Amino acid sequence: MAFSSRRKFIKKNLLGGLLFAAGAPLLANRNPEAADKKTLPGFLNEKDEIDWALIREQFLLSEKKHYFNTGSLGPSPRVVVDEVCDMMRKLEKQAYVGHHYTKEPHEKLASFLNASPDEIAITRNSTEGMNIVARSLPLEPGDEVLITDQEHIGGAAPWVALQKDKGVVVKLVELDLTGENNLQIIKDHITDKTKVVSFSHIVFTTGMRLPAKEIVDVCREKGIYSVVDGAQAVGMIPLDMKDMNPDFYIGSGHKWLFGPKGTGVLFINKTIIGKCDPVFVGAYTDKKFDLKKLTLEYRAIAQREEYGTRNTPIIIGLGTAVDFIEEIGIERVETRGRYLADRFIRGMEEVPGVEILTPKNPEYSACIVSIRVEGMDAQKVSLQLSQEQIIKLRAVFEYDINALRASFSVFNSPEEVDMLVNSLKAVITG
Ligand SMILES: Cc1ncc(COP(=O)(O)O)c(C=O)c1O
């Protein structure tokens, strides 16, 4: 954390009467050694409550900006930006890649997802993760891959490309947008030829949540590979790979995790790694490589997907982003997002012509809400809001949904949500 912000914290702590829990990391920041390691500030007060305004202050995001698009791109907190810049400066002084520094971010991600570090590959984004999965599974022409009709292009295109190249057959499952019947719908589409079920944990169109663990269980029972696209879940809700036990779980670093842009995570279950081959190979892929004999043996860990020279500072920054979320607590992140999402729904549901597309049942939703406004083009509304009011939403134009999608995250406030509601009402009622 930058010195000026640290001073701001201390000032606020004294003047504002903010009390931090015993052993608060804020005190650790006064220790130069700890400060050197960029210890995060404590966000809890003595009642074990988060100071959300303090969280907002951690982001570089302009105070004037009302940003509801973490589902596309999460802003990074200052501590992440500082870590990346400092690390880049440090490494550049020696023209050094610093590969060994990437061990810790893998461990942090593994602990965050309750996986083993050997099951974690740090990718560039979710799309890369999905491509790796699609290309590394041993599939034959005629094998069926089930995907849903709500997949993002990054989660679907790798399978469609495989259909073109390898002759696997991609089957599209039409989901129930109420969320209620999706496990049964997926079960009903499984045939003897189904080899893979690939689905979003939280769909990008409406924020509907699928029963991932139950779907994975069905796959395991039937010997089908399970691939979960968690681009809209990693950093938004608590995740436990040991409990869910999918074959693959994919995430973006630059959305809900607030990590550096160009980072992602791919969980490869240790039970599956021996059954697939890496797609790209090179340095760090090999257990044994003999150029004279022209032989190559792969490492049996997910990190083999991180071939060649990488951008170490952003990988370290991703680890810091995980620290940031853990400092708040992922349960609190989810609870806060849900609270704001509910507030938005309550504000919009009575407005004539507004349809809430996201299921209201908390089992089938989380921190994203999509609405459709009768007779209005979502892209035009979103553009109007962004120009006039500095409100950033995502228009979902894909698959003719014509929706406005709002993502609710830790830096958003209830007041901002009310402002969003009022601005939308003003646009809708003209
Ligand atoms: C469900 C889903 N999958 C994949 C992606 C692609 O993510 P990335 O840009 O990290 O490749 C997105 C992006 O919004 C998404 O929502």
The ligand as an SDF file (V2000), in Angstrom:
LIG
                    3D

 16 16  0  0  0  0  0  0  0  0999 V2000
  -19.2460  -17.0540  -18.2540 C   0  0  0  0  0  0  0  0  0  0  0  0
  -18.0630  -16.4500  -18.9520 C   0  0  0  0  0  0  0  0  0  0  0  0
  -17.1410  -17.2490  -19.5030 N   0  0  0  0  0  0  0  0  0  0  0  0
  -16.0530  -16.7700  -20.1060 C   0  0  0  0  0  0  0  0  0  0  0  0
  -15.8240  -15.4080  -20.1940 C   0  0  0  0  0  0  0  0  0  0  0  0
  -14.5890  -14.9160  -20.8570 C   0  0  0  0  0  0  0  0  0  0  0  0
  -13.7330  -14.4000  -19.8690 O   0  0  0  0  0  0  0  0  0  0  0  0
  -12.2620  -13.9390  -20.2070 P   0  0  0  0  0  0  0  0  0  0  0  0
  -12.3660  -12.5690  -20.7850 O   0  0  0  0  0  0  0  0  0  0  0  0
  -11.5500  -13.9590  -18.8940 O   0  0  0  0  0  0  0  0  0  0  0  0
  -11.6890  -14.8890  -21.1640 O   0  0  0  0  0  0  0  0  0  0  0  0
  -16.7520  -14.5230  -19.6460 C   0  0  0  0  0  0  0  0  0  0  0  0
  -16.5630  -13.0880  -19.7470 C   0  0  0  0  0  0  0  0  0  0  0  0
  -17.3960  -12.2750  -19.4470 O   0  0  0  0  0  0  0  0  0  0  0  0
  -17.9020  -15.0600  -19.0080 C   0  0  0  0  0  0  0  0  0  0  0  0
  -18.8290  -14.2780  -18.4540 O   0  0  0  0  0  0  0  0  0  0  0  0
  1  2  1  0
  2  3  1  0
  2 15  2  0
  3  4  2  0
  4  5  1  0
  5  6  1  0
  5 12  2  0
  6  7  1  0
  7  8  1  0
  8  9  2  0
  8 10  1  0
  8 11  1  0
 12 13  1  0
 12 15  1  0
 13 14  2  0
 15 16  1  0
M  END
$$$$
